[in-house]
Amino acid sequence: MPELIEMASQFKGLPMSDLIGSPLTAACDAQIKLANATADFIKYVGFLPPPTNDPKGVGDTRIAHFAFRRPIADPGDATKTIDENVTLDVPLLAIVKVPALGITKVDITFDMEVKSSFASKESTDASAKLSADAKIGWGPIRATVHIEGSVATHKENTRSSDNSAKYHVQVLAEDSGMPEGLARVLDILQTAIQPKTTGTAPNAPVNNANNPPGPPTPPSPVNPPNPNDNP
């Protein structure tokens, strides 16, 4: 019974609140840091610095400006093309990946095994020898008496104990996708992405393989002056 009480005391002294609570608290703190990372990314990448003493703390939406030229048909001559100058302003958050990591699983495993055994072995070995070794002589009769005794006692106690502990913490984090609110905001921003035409420039004639251009038109002949006409 004392051995069982001693085993129970080993489990009783375990800091279970620390073994279980500490990993959960660490996972919660990690989730807060991940959320702050997403918020900071949106704030510093998606918005310009705010003006001084701005109560909102954010500036205008950061815009990626694209300017390019694209060929279009010349409205005045179908055989020619002109270059159209186009600008496109796109919110930066609509074309970059917003980090959205989150902790999805926390697995805590704690195994402790205590083994204790006690064995007692006791044996007593006793032996006695009695012999008379005395010399008594009355004539032809003689007697010898020898006395010898021995006692042996053997006692053996065996006790063994084995303690082992295993502690495993697994934390799984993954990108579960963009939050619904942020996705709707980006959808609204995408509706504002429209190309704008800023002007046109002449370009080379169109060479169509199926309809090659004809020979150049000869200049109109100049009529010679009539001598009968009054000057």
Order of alpha helices (4+ residues) and beta strands (2+ residues): alpha-alpha-beta-beta-beta-beta-beta-beta-alpha-beta
